[in-house]
Amino acid sequence: MTSETPQPPPGRTSYADRRKQRLDALAAASADEEGGVSLILSAWRRLRRNPVFLVGLAITVTFVVLAIIAPWLAPYDPAARPLLDDIRPQSNPVPGPEPGHPLGGDDKGRDLLSRLLVGSQQTLMVGVLATLFGLLGGVTLGTIAGAFAGWTDSLVMRIVDVMLSIPSLLLAFTIAALASSPSQWTLIIAIATVQVPIFARLLRGSMLGQRASDHVLAARSLGVKPHAIVFRHMLPNALGPVIVQATLVLAVAIIDAAALSFLGLGNPDDRRPEWGQMLGAAQPYLGQEPHLAFYPAACIIVVALGFTLMGESLREALDPKTRR
């Protein structure tokens, strides 16, 4: 006795055929919708619908534009003292708002709005240069650790572990304090040094993941030279998370720069204002004139928030585990 698979009546399709047709239709619709787009374009399609990213992008773009055009936008030279005659040591040590000076002046008669605008340029320069130098150092160490195994990887990562074991602000403070005279470059070097282990560890992890990938194994089996595998196959595919992290680290760099300037380890020349420096100068008047500290502190908080919102949204858009 033989068993036969029941066949559907003529003119009707089986359940398996209908299921296959439905899956094929869904696959075709998905292909038409995505159109084989790249990872960057796919991430941008999600980011432009993300209000958190748009808010962070708006804050960041506004800050960068204001920092670039600040010397032309500021109504007065930040070192000029147009409100000097309004200072009365006993009754009016800090000039208040008046026509032509919407935010008033500081204790030396300088226009506060002009100093805030020009200070944004100094803050942006310190944050960007410190992040770029930290990124360069971290990429160098991460590439060495991720491309080579054995004692080279162990040596580099032990150095990174030692740097990470020290609180970042304390390490930056120590490096800046070792300089013979404080300046803007001591801030940049100190903050960049703190950021190196962050980028190095992240890139090293990405590089190790790339070492076991199919395209790297295929390149090795074809006899591609090791340095070509590292710089053409492993490193370009491992840089994505590092670039996203740089956006987040930039916000931390701005806060650290302000903290070191507040402690007196930044540029001592107050004719070139910086937001952290302005915070330190406002400390003696914090009880009577809190607006001297409020305005630069608010600028630091808003700008750091903008970079953080943009970086977190970018990381979620590029991470396959958190895509929505």
C-alpha atoms as one frame of an Amber mdcrd trajectory, in Angstrom:
protein
   0.000   0.000   0.000   1.539   3.285  -1.030   0.797   6.764   0.349   0.551
   9.644  -2.031   0.835  13.333  -1.233  -2.533  14.959  -1.740  -2.536  17.283
  -4.683  -4.589  20.515  -4.764  -7.570  20.587  -7.070  -6.900  21.836 -10.588
  -6.744  25.622 -10.739  -5.814  26.029  -7.057  -2.313  26.466  -5.613  -1.027
  24.645  -2.565  -0.262  26.308   0.775   3.485  25.989   0.182   3.210  27.688
  -3.204   1.091  30.506  -1.792   3.562  31.009   1.047   6.477  31.099  -1.397
   4.692  33.605  -3.609   3.975  35.824  -0.624   7.602  35.759   0.528   8.782
  36.555  -3.002   6.397  39.500  -3.161   7.600  40.848   0.194  11.232  40.480
  -0.855  10.578  42.287  -4.123   8.748  45.108  -2.342  11.571  45.469   0.155
  14.133  45.560  -2.638  12.151  48.223  -4.486  11.806  50.282  -1.315  15.492
  50.162  -0.312  16.858  50.111  -3.831  20.155  48.594  -2.681  21.212  51.773
  -0.888  24.488  52.126   0.968  24.812  52.065   4.749  25.335  55.835   4.915
  22.283  56.607   2.786  20.175  54.152   4.749  21.294  55.764   8.004  20.521
  59.245   6.653  16.957  58.164   5.768  16.430  57.258   9.410  18.245  60.282
  10.806  16.244  62.851   8.873  13.088  61.486  10.531  14.651  61.526  13.992
  13.731  64.727  15.888  16.522  64.179  18.431  19.129  64.170  15.666  17.602
  67.226  14.003  17.698  69.197  17.261  21.335  68.221  17.853  22.232  69.042
  14.257  20.560  72.459  14.483  22.456  73.317  17.687  25.770  72.110  16.254
  25.418  73.922  12.934  24.384  77.136  14.680  27.384  76.928  17.003  29.841
  76.258  14.167  28.461  79.065  12.002  28.521  81.560  14.876  32.069  80.535
  15.762  33.238  81.076  12.173  31.644  84.493  11.717  32.113  85.643  15.344
  34.833  88.248  14.615  32.535  89.983  12.125  29.355  89.447  14.125  30.631
  90.764  17.464  29.628  94.434  17.896  32.859  95.300  19.773  36.408  94.094
  20.043  36.493  91.591  22.933  39.524  93.393  24.398  37.988  96.875  24.132
  36.495  98.526  27.230  33.549 100.649  26.055  31.799 100.418  29.448  34.784
 101.407  31.579  33.234 104.753  32.545  30.132 102.992  33.906  32.073 101.013
  36.511  31.657 102.163  40.098  33.690  99.962  42.491  31.231 100.389  45.356
  27.818 100.679  43.743  28.187  99.274  40.215  31.258  97.012  39.839  29.747
  95.277  36.778  27.848  97.357  34.181  24.370  96.050  33.460  22.479  95.871
  30.151  21.989  99.146  28.307  21.363 100.268  24.708  24.090  98.865  22.489
  25.116  96.342  25.155  22.192  93.891  25.556  24.042  91.636  28.012  25.962
  94.381  29.777  29.671  94.181  30.474  32.177  92.441  32.718  34.175  93.776
  35.657  36.653  95.457  33.281  34.051  97.251  31.169  34.211  94.892  28.168
  31.081  94.001  26.209  29.819  90.600  27.391  28.010  89.664  24.169  31.122
  90.275  22.070  33.212  88.145  24.400  30.699  85.302  24.269  30.670  85.332
  20.471  34.448  85.436  20.096  34.810  82.890  22.904  32.803  80.387  20.872
  35.577  80.416  18.260  38.243  79.606  20.827  36.092  76.880  22.371  35.420
  75.290  18.988  39.099  75.389  18.028  40.214  73.709  21.259  37.516  71.030
  21.070  38.048  70.178  17.401  41.868  70.151  17.505  41.943  68.100  20.708
  39.528  65.560  19.221  41.479  65.357  15.952  44.801  64.808  17.731  43.229
  62.263  20.066  41.632  60.508  17.107  44.951  60.377  15.256  46.783  58.921
  18.245  44.006  56.458  19.019  43.781  55.266  15.412  47.542  54.702  15.362
  47.564  52.628  18.556  44.338  50.818  17.699  45.605  49.866  14.259  48.854
  48.506  15.682  47.019  46.519  18.362  44.315  45.222  16.035  46.548  44.344
  13.101  49.176  42.444  15.084  48.554  39.740  17.629  50.731  38.507  20.458
  53.003  40.703  22.538  52.421  43.822  20.412  48.699  43.785  21.115  49.289
  43.042  24.810  51.832  45.854  25.216  49.664  48.483  23.526  46.536  47.511
  25.418  48.308  47.491  28.791  49.399  51.085  28.128  45.814  51.937  27.196
  44.501  50.231  30.363  46.852  52.271  32.538  45.663  55.504  30.908  42.026
  54.503  31.310  42.536  53.658  34.981  43.207  57.341  35.754  40.167  59.662
  35.805  40.162  61.627  32.572  39.905  65.099  34.087  42.630  64.310  36.637
  44.940  63.048  33.882  44.274  66.127  31.753  44.844  68.382  34.771  48.183
  66.659  35.489  49.391  66.982  31.904  48.361  70.634  31.672  49.974  71.429
  35.033  53.316  70.000  33.850  53.609  72.713  31.197  56.018  75.523  32.005
  53.376  78.143  31.186  49.662  77.604  30.530  48.413  78.263  27.024  45.765
  77.139  24.601  48.055  74.429  23.254  48.518  72.908  26.702  44.733  72.482
  26.806  44.695  70.818  23.395  47.545  68.418  24.194  46.146  67.507  27.618
  42.633  66.782  26.322  43.919  64.924  23.249  46.060  62.660  25.430  43.021
  61.740  27.512  41.051  60.810  24.393  43.719  58.568  22.821  42.888  55.389
  24.843  39.165  55.754  24.123  39.695  55.675  20.367  42.457  53.054  20.600
  40.327  50.527  22.474  37.300  51.067  20.245  39.273  50.713  17.017  41.165
  47.694  18.298  37.875  45.900  19.021  36.557  46.732  15.552  39.803  45.579
  13.946  39.665  42.241  15.773  36.142  41.751  14.485  37.341  42.445  10.950
  40.184  39.941  11.211  37.736  37.040  11.291  35.447  38.393   8.557  34.972
  36.545   5.273  36.455  39.219   3.026  39.674  39.342   5.082  39.982  35.544
   5.053  39.401  35.567   1.308  42.109  38.196   0.823  44.553  36.131   2.842
  43.779  33.003   0.861  44.457  34.920  -2.369  47.898  35.930  -1.102  47.253
  39.641  -0.538  50.075  41.279   1.405  49.418  41.837   5.138  49.772  45.649
   5.006  47.300  45.798   2.113  44.809  43.701   4.093  45.133  46.040   7.086
  44.847  49.358   5.248  42.495  48.359   2.417  40.162  45.854   4.049  40.314
  45.992   7.852  40.894  49.653   8.725  38.297  51.278   6.390  35.572  48.915
   7.621  36.520  49.426  11.278  36.535  53.248  11.288  32.748  53.721  11.347
  32.240  53.352  15.129  35.345  55.458  15.780  34.056  58.372  13.692  30.733
  58.252  15.509  32.532  58.187  18.861  34.481  61.295  17.821  31.199  63.227
  17.729  30.450  62.240  21.316  34.016  62.860  22.483  33.909  66.359  21.012
  31.229  67.290  23.542  33.408  65.935  26.362  36.417  67.839  24.989  34.508
  71.134  25.159  33.503  70.465  28.772  37.039  69.417  29.773  38.526  72.485
  28.088  36.141  74.710  29.998  37.003  72.944  33.253  40.759  73.352  32.774
  40.371  76.990  31.740  38.208  77.575  34.816  41.052  76.204  36.955  43.510
  78.612  35.326  45.329  76.086  33.108  44.212  77.587  29.810  45.224  80.694
  27.939  46.061  83.366  30.574  45.504  86.214  28.121  41.910  87.291  28.744
  41.962  89.511  25.654  41.195  86.288  23.744  38.162  85.049  25.670  37.151
  81.421  26.112  33.994  80.251  27.852  35.767  78.359  30.639  38.064  81.308
  31.202  35.025  83.592  31.478  33.549  81.253  34.085  36.692  81.510  36.181
  36.745  85.304  35.910  33.095  85.473  37.047  33.703  83.509  40.242  34.305
  86.536  42.548  30.988  88.064  41.423  28.898  84.897  41.521  26.753  86.090
  44.433  26.086  89.627  43.208  26.257  89.231  39.412  25.369  85.586  38.579
  24.712  86.392  34.918  28.473  86.676  34.343  28.711  82.914  34.962  25.277
  81.960  33.668  25.806  82.987  30.043  29.082  81.104  29.378  27.852  78.103
  31.393  24.626  77.988  29.368  26.612  78.161  26.118  28.807  75.231  27.202
  25.817  73.126  28.235  23.816  73.780  25.071  26.730  73.109  22.707  27.740
  69.919  24.526  24.105  68.786  24.436  23.934  69.396  20.686  26.996  67.262
  19.949  25.764  64.542  22.310  22.294  64.342  20.748  23.759  64.217  17.263
  26.358  61.593  18.178  23.917  59.297  19.981  21.448  59.456  17.099  24.213
  58.747  14.600  25.396  55.751  16.600  21.889  54.309  16.774  21.383  54.792
  13.037  24.622  53.014  12.136  24.324  50.202  14.676  22.365  47.233  13.222
  21.230  46.191  16.719  19.484  49.503  17.426  18.091  50.376  14.006  14.432
  51.246  13.990
